[in-house]
Amino acid sequence: MSITPGADLMAGPPPTHLPVDPAEALLAEGREPVDVVRRLPSSPLAWATLAEQARDGGVDDVTVYAYARVGYHRSLDMLRRNGWKGHGPVPWEHEPNRGFLRALALLALSARAIGETDEWERCATFLRDSSPTAYDALLG
């Protein structure tokens, strides 16, 4: 094993930067989130936006939870495809990461709303560990 001189051996994994989600352009055009999900079902941003729309429209918490959970799982798939190893920073400051971070926050909030305390705590911690800035913006 070769170690680069001057390398910080205590540094954690590098930040994950997801690619631009094509759903962003469709949502910016004013397309309905449900239509964007139908067109791009693997999009974390589309699912997060659908969950937000449901929450803001007064749809029951179980539906919001289901939408957020799909967005979260689609996010994990995308994160892994982009080098994420199950931990490490996913910065809010990198705009394409926000679909994941929003889905995770919505999953935390909707888990709390349906009384799933363990999942609320796990997701809130995961969000804080991924991006303290996202945690402050979305749950803080």
N, C-alpha and C positions, 0 to 999 in steps of 0.2 A: 504494500500500500504506500502510495506516494502522497506526501502532504506538501501543499504549496506553502513556501515560506511566507510568513506574515498572515496566514489564514487564521481567522477567528474560529478556533475549535469549539467554542461554546455557542456560536451563532446557531440559531435555529434554521429551519428550511427557508429557502427564498420565498418571497411573496408569490402567490399565484395570480396571474392576470389572464382572465378569460377573454376570448375573442369577442368582437362585437356580435351581439345577438340580432339576427335579422328581424326579429319581432319588433325591435325598437323603431325601425322605419315605418312599419305598418301601423303601430300604435300612434306614432307621431302624425300619421296621415289621418287619424281619427277613426281607424277601423275598430270595431267592437272587439274587446278582449276574447269573447267566446269564438268569434270568427278567426282571430289570430291563433288561438289554441288549436282550432280545427286544421288550420293551414300548417302550423308549426308546433305539433304536439310535444316536441322535445325541448321547447323553449322555457327556461326558468322564468324569464321576464314575463312571458305571456301568462303563465300560471299565477305568478305573483300579482300581476295586474288584475286578473280575473278574481283572485281571492280578495284583493282590496275593493274591487267594485262590489262584490257580494257583501263584504263587511259594511261598506259605506251605504249600501242599499237596504240594509236591515235584514239581509238573508240570515237564516239561522246559523249559529256558531259551528254546528257539525258540518255544514256545507263549506264554510270558510276553511275549517280544519282540513277537509278532504282536498280542496283546491291547493291549499298551502303545502300539504304533504306531498302531493304530486310534484309541485314546483321544487320542493326540497329534494326529492329523489332524482328528478331530472337534473338538478344542480349538482348533486354528488357525481352523477355520471359524467357531466361536463367537466367538473373539477378534475376528476381522475384522468380523463382524456387529455388534460392540459398539464399534467405533471404533479398534481397535488397528491401527497402520500398519506392523507388522512388527518393531517394537522398542519398548522402553519398559517401565516397571515394571508388573508384574502381582502386586500385594502378597498375600503369604501371609495377612496379617492380615484380608483380606476373604474370609471363609469360602467363598463360591461360586467363588473362583479356585482352590481347592485341588484340584478334579478335574483341571484342566489341569496344575497343578504336580506332582501325584502321578503323572500319566501320563508327564510329561516325565522325572521322576526314574526311574521304572520302565523307561522306554525307555533311558535312559542305563545303568542297572545291567544290564539284560538284554543290551544291545549289548556291554558289557564282558564279560559272561559267555560270549557266543558268539564273542568275539575280534574284534569290530568296533570297533577302537580309535579310529578317526577319528570314528565316530558317538558313542561314549562321550564323547570330549573335547568335541565340538560340543554335545551335549545338556547335559553338565555345565556348560559355559560359558553356554549359553542359560538354564539354570535359575538360575545365579548372577546373571546380568545381569537376569533377570526379577524375582527375589526372593532377596536374600542370606539372608533368614530361612528361606525354603523350602530353599535349598541346605544351610544348616546343619542344619535339622531332618531332611532326607531323605537327604542324601549326606555331610554333614559328620562 
